[in-house]
Amino acid sequence: MLLKREKWITKNLQQTNNLHKCKELADLKIKNNGTLEDLEKEIGKLLVKLQIKYQDKPDWHRYFLNIAENIAKRSTCLSAHGGVVITKNNVIVATGYVGAPRGTKDCYERGYCIRREMNIPSGHRYEICASVHAEQNAIINASREGASTKGGTMYLFHCKTYEGTKKNSNGYPCFICKKMIINAGIEKFVAQQEDGSYKKYDVKDWIKDWKKKDIVDDKVLYKAKYK
């Protein structure tokens, strides 16, 4: 009997020590040395502290990329969906998505992609396309409303779509869009990446590169594949 009692005491001492260790490691503590009403108040305070500590608030880049992702759902291109937000001082100036010019028939209404019908290789002859890129539409929309894009930041969400598939891609402007972004005076470009992260670019770096070498020598290029 004494041996069993000693084992019981040893076990409880170990449990007590473990509780003390847990108490030392705890980030938040609660007092329970009063009435039930006092305990309820302490629990309420603890829940508020937890709410503050684990606040799920996206940073500005993620916030605007989330908006761009929703805008992309308006796209009317069979091959790719893209959404763009242009901001200044964290205020939206303009938005745009991949789609046909106003009043014209888009690929969904036509029921086919004219580029594929004409066997045009992906990434070539952008002028033969029923859609306007999201970056271009955002800049055009800003102009229509008389809003300045100079000094702004452009956010791009882009994904490949065809035959019912959808795959996020590493957002990056084509050469035409890149030229327009530079001339629009946009200073920052932030793009969603395939893995869910985002990448930031300084437009001034694009300008410096093109002063030294040809545009086709860019290290990062627009990935123009149908799928």
BAFI-3210 file (N, C-alpha, C; in Angstrom, 3 decimals, decimal comma, padded with zeros to 6 digits):
// residues 227
n [1|2|3|4|5|6|7|8|9|10|11|12|13|14|15|16|17|18|19|20|21|22|23|24|25|26|27|28|29|30|31|32|33|34|35|36|37|38|39|40|41|42|43|44|45|46|47|48|49|50|51|52|53|54|55|56|57|58|59|60|61|62|63|64|65|66|67|68|69|70|71|72|73|74|75|76|77|78|79|80|81|82|83|84|85|86|87|88|89|90|91|92|93|94|95|96|97|98|99|100|101|102|103|104|105|106|107|108|109|110|111|112|113|114|115|116|117|118|119|120|121|122|123|124|125|126|127|128|129|130|131|132|133|134|135|136|137|138|139|140|141|142|143|144|145|146|147|148|149|150|151|152|153|154|155|156|157|158|159|160|161|162|163|164|165|166|167|168|169|170|171|172|173|174|175|176|177|178|179|180|181|182|183|184|185|186|187|188|189|190|191|192|193|194|195|196|197|198|199|200|201|202|203|204|205|206|207|208|209|210|211|212|213|214|215|216|217|218|219|220|221|222|223|224|225|226|227]
n.u [000,817|001,947|003,823|002,188|000,925|003,081|003,757|001,453|001,589|003,974|003,245|001,212|002,655|004,316|002,394|001,502|003,845|004,016|001,778|002,569|004,661|003,266|001,827|003,861|004,642|002,447|000,917|-001,201|-003,028|-005,471|-007,411|-008,733|-009,838|-011,993|-015,486|-018,075|-019,130|-017,017|-015,185|-016,444|-016,233|-013,471|-013,004|-014,292|-012,614|-010,305|-011,100|-011,400|-008,750|-007,634|-008,978|-007,887|-005,176|-005,116|-006,041|-007,317|-006,261|-005,643|-002,617|-002,045|-001,310|-002,197|-004,887|-005,739|-005,094|-006,844|-009,216|-008,699|-008,718|-011,429|-012,421|-011,352|-013,082|-014,981|-013,990|-013,933|-012,540|-011,660|-009,282|-007,720|-008,115|-008,103|-007,585|-007,354|-006,288|-005,831|-004,191|-003,854|-002,182|-003,328|-005,975|-008,508|-008,187|-008,806|-010,186|-009,892|-010,534|-009,827|-011,181|-013,541|-013,752|-015,997|-019,371|-018,878|-018,768|-017,939|-015,654|-017,057|-019,659|-019,373|-018,525|-016,137|-012,502|-010,906|-008,214|-007,283|-008,826|-007,613|-005,184|-003,078|-000,017|000,407|001,139|001,882|001,185|-000,742|-002,608|-004,554|-006,954|-009,870|-010,113|-009,117|-006,279|-006,222|-004,630|-004,386|-007,090|-007,650|-006,035|-007,147|-009,775|-009,299|-008,520|-010,887|-012,479|-011,143|-009,158|-006,021|-003,199|-000,615|002,145|000,954|000,003|-000,124|-002,101|-002,205|-004,101|-003,994|-005,046|-005,012|-007,371|-009,273|-011,270|-012,734|-010,882|-008,919|-006,200|-004,036|-001,621|001,754|001,589|002,301|003,095|002,522|004,625|003,378|001,537|003,370|004,763|002,671|002,111|004,448|004,326|001,989|002,741|002,784|004,148|004,649|004,324|002,406|002,020|000,026|001,169|001,680|001,815|000,307|001,466|002,733|004,385|006,553|007,295|009,438|008,683|010,500|012,795|012,325|012,440|015,128|016,385|015,590|016,898|019,461|019,472|017,805|014,209|013,496|015,375|014,682|014,729|012,526|009,615|006,457|004,376|003,150|001,102|-001,416|-002,609]
n.v [-001,209|001,224|001,645|002,008|004,352|006,128|006,170|007,350|009,895|010,837|010,913|012,890|015,082|015,469|016,162|018,548|020,093|020,197|021,733|024,167|024,771|025,104|027,356|029,240|029,370|030,445|032,897|034,574|035,214|034,338|035,465|033,650|033,917|034,922|035,748|034,007|035,793|037,587|035,941|035,533|038,101|038,296|036,323|037,490|039,711|038,331|037,122|039,368|040,241|038,087|038,374|040,778|040,081|038,070|039,281|039,266|040,914|042,046|043,236|046,339|045,730|043,055|043,481|045,087|043,366|041,283|042,547|042,977|040,348|039,692|041,486|040,398|038,339|039,365|039,198|038,622|037,044|033,997|032,711|033,846|035,345|038,451|040,963|044,367|046,920|050,319|052,486|055,425|056,728|054,720|054,742|053,840|054,512|053,665|050,818|047,706|045,051|042,032|042,213|042,646|045,615|048,291|047,742|045,989|042,587|039,955|037,157|035,109|035,599|035,272|032,668|031,482|031,658|034,045|034,175|031,574|030,415|031,474|030,350|031,696|031,975|031,708|034,641|036,231|038,834|040,671|042,506|041,195|040,322|039,882|041,006|043,471|044,033|043,818|045,704|047,732|048,450|049,476|051,779|053,182|053,505|055,193|057,483|058,093|058,977|061,156|060,877|061,014|058,949|059,225|058,611|056,537|053,197|050,006|047,115|043,685|040,834|037,630|034,890|031,764|030,533|028,106|025,824|025,145|025,033|026,471|028,300|029,886|032,392|033,747|037,017|039,496|042,244|042,394|043,421|045,619|046,522|047,130|049,305|051,167|051,401|052,618|055,087|056,069|056,995|055,477|054,251|051,993|048,432|045,717|042,283|039,357|036,079|032,726|030,917|032,080|034,143|037,559|039,821|042,642|045,435|048,084|050,590|052,372|050,871|049,289|051,230|052,036|049,658|049,487|051,616|050,743|048,296|046,161|045,674|043,025|041,728|041,569|040,293|039,234|038,041|038,343|035,604|034,064|031,830|029,719|027,861]
n.w [000,000|000,786|-001,246|-003,511|-002,745|-002,656|-005,375|-006,371|-005,179|-006,323|-009,022|-008,993|-008,144|-010,341|-012,247|-011,142|-011,328|-014,099|-014,659|-013,554|-015,274|-017,658|-016,981|-016,792|-019,443|-020,684|-022,740|-022,224|-019,263|-016,762|-014,007|-011,308|-008,665|-007,384|-007,350|-009,239|-011,047|-011,264|-012,539|-015,015|-016,063|-016,301|-018,203|-020,373|-020,812|-021,531|-023,952|-025,592|-025,670|-027,059|-029,493|-030,389|-030,541|-032,505|-034,806|-038,041|-040,335|-043,513|-045,143|-046,974|-049,634|-049,980|-049,504|-051,709|-053,801|-053,314|-053,975|-056,681|-057,545|-057,372|-059,236|-061,527|-062,101|-063,734|-066,239|-069,798|-071,511|-073,080|-072,649|-070,563|-067,355|-065,800|-063,333|-062,354|-060,129|-059,640|-057,489|-055,392|-052,711|-051,179|-051,971|-054,202|-057,601|-060,186|-061,926|-063,752|-066,093|-067,984|-071,101|-073,846|-075,966|-075,043|-075,844|-077,906|-079,215|-077,085|-076,413|-075,106|-075,894|-078,628|-078,706|-079,250|-079,555|-081,364|-081,980|-081,668|-083,654|-085,874|-085,717|-084,404|-082,782|-079,235|-077,400|-079,506|-081,920|-080,619|-081,421|-082,806|-081,238|-079,330|-076,879|-074,394|-072,411|-068,804|-067,457|-069,366|-069,687|-067,132|-067,028|-069,175|-068,218|-066,051|-067,420|-068,815|-066,732|-065,883|-063,978|-062,370|-062,863|-062,231|-060,219|-058,973|-057,774|-059,210|-059,078|-059,831|-060,547|-061,937|-063,932|-065,703|-068,013|-069,622|-071,429|-069,170|-067,131|-064,439|-063,443|-061,323|-062,115|-062,400|-062,100|-064,516|-066,640|-070,214|-073,009|-074,272|-072,313|-070,331|-071,398|-071,446|-068,728|-067,807|-069,219|-068,138|-065,752|-063,488|-060,492|-058,870|-059,115|-058,316|-058,070|-058,008|-057,238|-058,487|-056,363|-054,408|-053,002|-053,223|-055,502|-055,667|-057,733|-058,857|-061,029|-062,047|-062,207|-064,448|-066,400|-066,201|-067,017|-069,689|-070,735|-070,885|-072,265|-074,719|-074,862|-075,100|-073,684|-071,077|-067,759|-066,394|-067,873|-069,527|-069,257|-071,819|-072,465|-073,728|-071,986]
ca.u [000,000|002,818|004,433|001,173|000,704|004,245|003,624|000,370|002,115|004,962|002,506|000,527|003,681|004,719|001,302|001,522|004,998|003,652|000,844|003,366|005,396|002,280|001,511|005,001|004,690|001,212|000,988|-002,279|-003,443|-006,773|-007,530|-009,911|-009,796|-013,123|-016,815|-018,379|-019,305|-015,667|-014,592|-017,060|-015,634|-012,087|-013,085|-014,619|-011,390|-009,404|-011,585|-011,079|-007,309|-007,399|-009,470|-006,899|-003,920|-005,228|-006,798|-007,030|-006,342|-004,630|-001,893|-002,642|-001,084|-003,112|-006,241|-006,063|-005,021|-008,107|-010,207|-008,363|-009,157|-012,864|-012,619|-010,990|-014,223|-015,757|-013,277|-014,693|-011,596|-011,708|-007,944|-007,153|-008,876|-007,219|-008,192|-006,369|-006,674|-004,826|-004,425|-002,964|-002,320|-004,214|-007,348|-008,678|-008,338|-009,474|-010,106|-010,045|-010,415|-009,623|-012,489|-013,712|-014,116|-017,403|-020,350|-018,531|-019,069|-016,774|-015,425|-018,121|-020,826|-019,045|-018,429|-014,827|-011,374|-010,507|-006,787|-007,164|-009,432|-006,654|-003,918|-002,038|000,710|000,259|002,187|002,181|000,135|-001,784|-003,648|-005,632|-007,551|-011,139|-010,051|-008,109|-005,709|-006,732|-003,801|-004,762|-008,445|-007,618|-005,477|-008,164|-010,893|-008,870|-008,554|-012,299|-013,048|-010,307|-008,376|-004,591|-002,525|000,778|002,553|000,096|000,411|-001,018|-002,206|-002,683|-004,376|-004,108|-005,129|-005,265|-008,656|-009,689|-011,892|-013,216|-009,799|-008,509|-004,913|-003,401|-000,316|002,586|001,182|003,331|002,551|003,146|005,417|002,484|001,058|004,519|004,984|001,579|002,292|005,519|003,844|000,900|003,336|002,626|005,462|004,785|003,519|002,328|001,333|-000,222|001,976|001,006|001,772|-000,527|002,190|002,740|005,711|006,520|008,260|009,564|008,624|011,727|013,790|012,042|012,941|016,593|016,760|015,373|017,918|020,721|019,357|016,541|013,114|013,461|016,402|014,169|014,884|011,169|008,793|005,062|004,242|002,019|000,721|-002,867|-003,010]
ca.v [000,000|002,401|001,802|002,589|005,735|006,907|006,349|008,309|011,209|011,213|011,245|014,162|016,130|015,690|016,895|019,909|020,757|020,461|022,862|025,374|025,048|025,637|028,710|030,085|029,511|031,064|034,293|035,294|034,552|034,767|035,332|032,906|033,895|035,721|035,169|033,537|037,005|038,087|035,031|035,824|039,350|037,995|035,579|038,483|040,466|037,431|036,949|040,610|040,212|037,108|038,981|041,777|039,408|037,277|040,042|038,828|042,134|041,991|044,474|047,079|045,019|041,915|044,042|045,497|042,181|040,573|043,263|042,695|038,979|039,747|042,204|039,472|037,475|040,026|039,033|037,965|036,339|032,558|032,201|034,362|036,322|039,348|042,130|045,379|048,076|051,387|053,275|056,523|056,925|053,659|055,014|053,325|055,514|053,025|049,365|047,186|043,597|041,589|042,161|043,295|047,030|048,559|047,663|044,971|041,215|039,306|035,754|034,268|035,807|034,672|031,231|030,988|032,593|034,347|033,890|030,139|030,135|031,891|029,654|032,649|031,449|032,452|035,628|036,981|039,610|041,038|043,333|040,298|039,779|040,561|041,603|044,440|043,576|044,486|046,881|048,766|048,919|050,289|053,084|053,836|053,899|056,372|058,608|058,413|059,678|062,302|060,593|060,907|057,720|059,575|058,353|055,502|051,795|049,104|045,753|042,750|039,410|037,013|033,426|031,152|029,846|027,562|024,497|024,898|025,000|027,754|028,163|031,170|032,541|034,834|038,221|040,387|042,867|042,176|044,590|046,747|047,022|047,681|050,642|052,034|051,636|053,618|056,387|056,532|057,568|054,572|054,064|050,656|047,374|044,595|041,210|038,072|034,994|031,435|030,234|032,824|035,301|038,644|040,367|044,087|045,958|049,529|050,880|053,078|049,858|048,916|052,332|051,939|048,494|049,777|052,594|050,031|047,153|046,024|045,176|041,561|041,213|041,602|039,046|038,745|038,211|037,925|034,210|034,038|030,493|029,586|027,118]
ca.w [000,000|000,833|-002,560|-004,386|-002,301|-003,096|-006,821|-006,575|-004,795|-007,341|-010,241|-008,799|-008,096|-011,726|-012,891|-010,596|-011,952|-015,497|-014,655|-013,305|-016,512|-018,615|-016,526|-017,149|-020,898|-021,175|-023,186|-021,552|-018,022|-016,243|-012,553|-010,862|-007,200|-006,898|-007,547|-010,600|-011,859|-011,530|-013,518|-016,321|-016,539|-016,690|-019,461|-021,394|-021,098|-022,226|-025,322|-026,313|-025,910|-028,125|-030,730|-030,804|-030,869|-033,731|-035,801|-039,411|-041,151|-044,575|-045,414|-048,096|-050,888|-050,027|-049,570|-053,078|-054,659|-053,123|-054,782|-058,079|-057,845|-057,620|-060,496|-062,609|-062,399|-064,781|-067,510|-070,870|-072,381|-072,867|-072,326|-069,319|-066,576|-065,067|-062,708|-061,960|-059,321|-059,560|-056,284|-054,995|-051,264|-050,714|-052,412|-055,563|-058,660|-061,326|-062,006|-065,104|-066,243|-069,359|-071,751|-075,141|-075,893|-074,731|-076,924|-078,909|-078,826|-076,479|-076,790|-074,573|-076,760|-079,925|-078,532|-079,675|-079,482|-082,744|-082,136|-081,906|-084,961|-086,902|-085,435|-084,003|-081,616|-077,991|-077,165|-080,725|-082,597|-079,657|-082,047|-083,225|-080,015|-079,046|-075,542|-073,973|-071,147|-067,601|-067,182|-070,332|-069,375|-065,915|-067,409|-070,014|-067,352|-065,290|-068,357|-069,084|-065,574|-065,555|-062,770|-062,622|-062,411|-061,960|-058,850|-058,416|-057,669|-059,935|-058,549|-060,854|-060,314|-063,258|-063,963|-067,009|-068,079|-070,920|-071,347|-067,814|-066,145|-063,871|-062,772|-061,040|-062,743|-061,888|-062,817|-065,049|-067,841|-071,522|-073,409|-074,545|-071,023|-069,618|-071,965|-071,007|-067,288|-067,694|-069,697|-067,271|-064,548|-062,347|-059,869|-058,291|-059,707|-057,367|-058,777|-057,370|-057,764|-058,604|-055,071|-053,473|-052,490|-054,206|-055,805|-055,899|-058,705|-059,038|-062,465|-062,414|-062,563|-065,836|-067,237|-066,207|-067,825|-071,115|-071,152|-071,086|-073,172|-075,436|-074,035|-075,181|-072,776|-069,702|-066,999|-066,143|-069,062|-069,495|-069,673|-072,737|-072,914|-073,704|-070,791]
c.u [000,851|003,443|003,462|000,940|001,855|004,187|002,559|000,832|003,096|004,272|001,835|001,500|004,157|003,664|001,266|002,668|004,704|002,697|001,583|004,155|004,484|001,936|002,616|005,055|003,493|001,434|-000,044|-002,723|-004,769|-006,819|-008,827|-009,891|-010,909|-014,430|-016,961|-018,539|-017,947|-014,981|-015,135|-016,477|-014,212|-012,057|-013,393|-013,399|-010,403|-009,803|-011,285|-009,589|-006,962|-007,850|-008,461|-005,617|-003,978|-006,095|-006,362|-007,213|-005,257|-003,873|-002,487|-002,472|-002,056|-004,555|-006,625|-005,965|-006,284|-009,228|-009,971|-008,818|-010,652|-013,184|-012,349|-012,147|-015,138|-015,146|-014,099|-013,783|-011,660|-010,378|-007,435|-008,085|-007,894|-007,988|-007,115|-007,029|-005,526|-005,174|-003,444|-003,230|-003,354|-005,696|-007,463|-008,974|-009,120|-009,318|-010,254|-009,922|-010,242|-010,997|-012,528|-014,059|-015,619|-018,285|-020,052|-018,806|-017,805|-016,723|-016,515|-019,378|-020,603|-018,996|-017,115|-013,780|-010,858|-009,033|-006,563|-007,728|-008,459|-005,278|-002,763|-001,339|000,501|001,439|002,542|000,948|-001,046|-002,898|-004,812|-006,177|-008,818|-011,100|-008,947|-007,591|-006,205|-005,954|-004,185|-006,138|-008,473|-007,095|-006,483|-009,329|-010,551|-008,952|-009,986|-012,918|-012,217|-009,483|-006,906|-004,037|-001,065|001,101|001,767|000,751|-000,607|-000,932|-002,823|-002,906|-004,629|-004,190|-005,454|-006,586|-008,897|-010,221|-012,280|-012,145|-009,536|-007,236|-004,304|-002,012|000,466|002,295|002,360|002,797|003,273|003,903|004,540|001,999|002,183|004,819|003,925|001,695|003,349|004,997|002,704|001,429|003,164|004,008|005,699|003,849|003,573|001,479|001,192|000,646|001,194|000,836|000,957|000,152|002,046|004,155|005,585|007,625|008,252|009,625|009,886|012,842|013,582|012,609|014,463|017,064|016,653|016,291|019,214|020,632|017,977|015,475|013,055|014,496|015,943|014,324|013,528|010,324|007,371|004,945|002,983|001,782|-000,790|-003,344|-001,924]
c.v [001,259|002,695|002,452|004,058|006,636|007,185|007,406|009,744|011,725|011,674|012,612|015,330|016,488|016,511|018,340|020,719|021,117|021,641|024,178|025,773|025,655|027,086|029,691|030,360|030,272|032,524|035,151|034,504|035,133|034,522|034,608|032,768|034,749|034,992|034,690|034,717|037,605|037,248|035,305|037,104|039,121|037,246|036,532|039,295|039,623|037,259|038,183|040,655|039,249|037,657|039,982|041,102|038,701|037,957|039,642|040,001|042,091|043,308|045,126|046,339|043,849|042,387|044,378|044,325|041,328|041,220|042,973|041,296|038,938|040,445|041,282|038,568|038,077|039,813|038,246|037,309|034,850|032,013|032,618|035,367|037,166|040,525|043,067|046,463|049,066|052,248|054,438|056,789|055,958|053,960|054,570|054,454|054,929|051,516|048,939|045,676|043,256|041,470|042,920|044,779|047,209|048,456|046,618|043,578|040,556|037,830|034,816|034,389|035,190|033,150|030,638|032,077|032,813|034,028|032,408|029,760|030,450|031,258|030,617|032,107|032,327|033,403|036,462|037,724|039,920|041,869|042,486|039,601|040,572|041,318|042,642|043,971|044,421|045,763|048,046|049,338|049,801|051,697|053,869|054,329|055,118|057,616|059,054|059,244|060,877|062,123|060,401|059,599|057,987|059,386|057,241|054,125|050,939|047,709|044,847|041,356|038,784|035,497|032,953|030,396|029,335|026,152|024,131|024,830|026,399|027,543|029,541|031,215|033,666|036,093|039,072|040,977|042,439|043,449|045,824|047,371|047,699|049,107|051,616|052,374|052,713|054,998|056,945|057,116|056,719|054,219|052,649|049,673|046,179|043,499|039,961|037,002|033,679|030,733|030,981|034,020|036,464|039,189|041,834|044,502|047,486|049,804|051,602|052,099|049,376|049,970|052,273|050,796|048,801|050,868|051,897|048,938|047,104|045,414|043,646|040,908|041,210|040,246|038,398|039,041|037,728|036,507|034,059|032,633|030,357|028,870|027,228]
c.w [000,000|-000,519|-003,543|-004,048|-002,762|-004,596|-007,138|-006,284|-005,852|-008,629|-010,130|-008,712|-009,502|-012,478|-012,428|-011,210|-013,404|-015,611|-014,440|-014,563|-017,573|-018,276|-016,921|-018,653|-021,464|-021,568|-022,460|-020,331|-017,540|-014,728|-012,208|-009,352|-006,595|-007,097|-008,995|-011,545|-012,229|-012,605|-014,918|-016,924|-017,042|-018,025|-020,622|-021,805|-021,905|-023,690|-026,180|-026,648|-027,042|-029,475|-031,284|-031,286|-032,221|-034,790|-037,215|-040,371|-042,226|-044,689|-046,663|-049,422|-051,039|-050,179|-051,006|-054,061|-054,512|-053,935|-056,260|-058,487|-058,129|-058,930|-061,679|-063,017|-063,469|-066,168|-068,513|-071,900|-072,059|-072,353|-070,957|-068,665|-065,778|-064,506|-062,207|-061,122|-059,344|-058,351|-056,174|-053,524|-050,681|-050,948|-053,872|-056,543|-059,830|-061,223|-063,469|-065,112|-067,721|-070,029|-073,052|-074,970|-075,683|-075,981|-077,979|-078,357|-078,273|-076,858|-076,280|-075,432|-078,145|-079,845|-078,985|-079,480|-080,895|-082,981|-082,399|-083,285|-086,100|-086,709|-085,133|-082,763|-080,387|-077,802|-078,373|-081,224|-081,666|-080,278|-082,557|-081,987|-079,717|-077,722|-075,399|-072,620|-069,974|-067,283|-068,091|-070,003|-068,135|-066,226|-068,250|-069,162|-066,507|-066,170|-068,641|-067,968|-065,141|-064,296|-063,122|-062,068|-062,050|-060,487|-058,187|-058,333|-058,405|-059,328|-059,615|-060,291|-061,676|-063,132|-065,375|-066,967|-069,502|-070,710|-069,908|-066,747|-065,602|-063,083|-062,575|-061,662|-062,084|-062,703|-063,258|-066,355|-069,119|-071,901|-073,657|-073,239|-070,243|-070,098|-071,471|-069,523|-067,063|-068,073|-068,858|-065,964|-063,311|-061,798|-059,338|-058,992|-058,761|-058,008|-057,922|-058,038|-057,728|-057,263|-054,011|-052,842|-053,490|-054,351|-056,159|-056,876|-058,667|-060,534|-062,935|-062,797|-063,996|-066,788|-067,344|-067,096|-069,306|-071,639|-071,534|-072,149|-073,821|-074,531|-074,038|-074,256|-071,319|-069,019|-066,708|-067,371|-068,817|-070,035|-070,521|-073,272|-072,772|-072,457|-069,728]
res [m|l|l|k|r|e|k|w|i|t|k|n|l|q|q|t|n|n|l|h|k|c|k|e|l|a|d|l|k|i|k|n|n|g|t|l|e|d|l|e|k|e|i|g|k|l|l|v|k|l|q|i|k|y|q|d|k|p|d|w|h|r|y|f|l|n|i|a|e|n|i|a|k|r|s|t|c|l|s|a|h|g|g|v|v|i|t|k|n|n|v|i|v|a|t|g|y|v|g|a|p|r|g|t|k|d|c|y|e|r|g|y|c|i|r|r|e|m|n|i|p|s|g|h|r|y|e|i|c|a|s|v|h|a|e|q|n|a|i|i|n|a|s|r|e|g|a|s|t|k|g|g|t|m|y|l|f|h|c|k|t|y|e|g|t|k|k|n|s|n|g|y|p|c|f|i|c|k|k|m|i|i|n|a|g|i|e|k|f|v|a|q|q|e|d|g|s|y|k|k|y|d|v|k|d|w|i|k|d|w|k|k|k|d|i|v|d|d|k|v|l|y|k|a|k|y|k]
***
